[in-house]
């Protein structure tokens, strides 16, 4: 038996469940969560999340529980080994990334530095 190749980035069950709920709400089964990195934020880089209907050349596709998450190749290099999660707590509800490549993060958890 061959071993499964580990995914470069993971999606938690909570994130998959929330993505599915949002797709159902939008009534568009072609949507997928796009995770990306932009310059900015209080720590240098910032995580971004949006819904997209297409997968671009070079995108990494992660599928879990019937939902799809895509990450462009430029962003993926900063996210390898990370996990996209969804939390619902007193501070609000949001997607967040647990990123082992980040040397520091801001208090809000939406920006980081490497």
TAPEUR-V348031 format. One record per residue. N is the residue number from 1. RES is the residue in one letter. OMEGA is omega in whole degrees, -180 to 180 (none if undefined). D_FIRST is the distance of its C-alpha to the first C-alpha in Angstrom with 2 decimals. Layout:
n=(N N)
res=(RES RES)
omega=(OMEGA OMEGA)
d_first=(D_FIRST D_FIRST)
This chain:
n=(1 2 3 4 5 6 7 8 9 10 11 12 13 14 15 16 17 18 19 20 21 22 23 24 25 26 27 28 29 30 31 32 33 34 35 36 37 38 39 40 41 42 43 44 45 46 47 48 49 50 51 52 53 54 55 56 57 58 59 60 61 62 63 64 65 66 67 68 69 70 71 72 73 74 75 76 77 78 79 80 81 82 83 84 85 86 87 88 89 90 91 92 93 94 95 96 97 98 99 100 101 102 103 104 105 106 107 108 109 110 111 112 113 114)
res=(X X X X X X X X X X X X X X X X X X X X X X X X X X X X X X X X X X X X X X X X X X X X X X X X X X X X X X X X X X X X X X X X X X X X X X X X X X X X X X X X X X X X X X X X X X X X X X X X X X X X X X X X X X X X X X X X X X)
omega=(177 180 177 177 -179 178 -179 178 -177 173 -179 175 -180 179 180 180 -179 177 179 180 -180 178 178 179 -180 -179 178 -177 180 -178 174 179 175 178 -178 179 173 174 178 -177 -176 -179 176 177 -179 176 175 180 176 174 -176 178 -175 174 -179 175 178 178 170 -177 177 179 178 177 176 177 -175 173 179 179 178 -174 180 180 -175 -178 179 -173 -176 180 -178 179 172 -177 175 179 179 -175 -179 -180 180 -180 -179 169 175 -179 169 -170 -179 -180 -178 177 175 177 178 -178 -179 178 -178 175 -175 172 179 none)
d_first=(0.00 3.76 6.51 9.32 12.35 15.16 18.15 21.29 23.40 22.91 25.02 26.13 26.53 30.28 30.20 28.24 30.74 33.70 32.54 32.20 35.67 37.23 35.81 37.17 40.47 40.72 39.93 37.81 34.18 33.62 34.07 31.46 32.06 32.63 32.43 34.38 36.30 39.97 42.48 44.90 45.07 46.63 43.88 43.33 40.36 40.00 37.17 37.77 36.44 37.45 36.40 35.74 35.21 33.52 30.64 31.94 30.52 28.60 27.96 24.71 23.84 22.45 22.15 22.34 23.80 25.04 26.93 26.53 27.51 28.14 29.00 30.75 29.60 32.76 32.33 28.61 29.38 31.39 28.90 25.58 24.20 26.69 26.73 29.04 30.62 33.62 36.32 39.32 41.88 45.51 45.28 44.04 40.92 38.75 35.43 34.66 32.19 31.01 30.79 29.90 31.52 34.90 37.39 39.80 40.18 43.32 44.48 43.53 39.90 40.02 40.59 39.23 39.65 37.33)
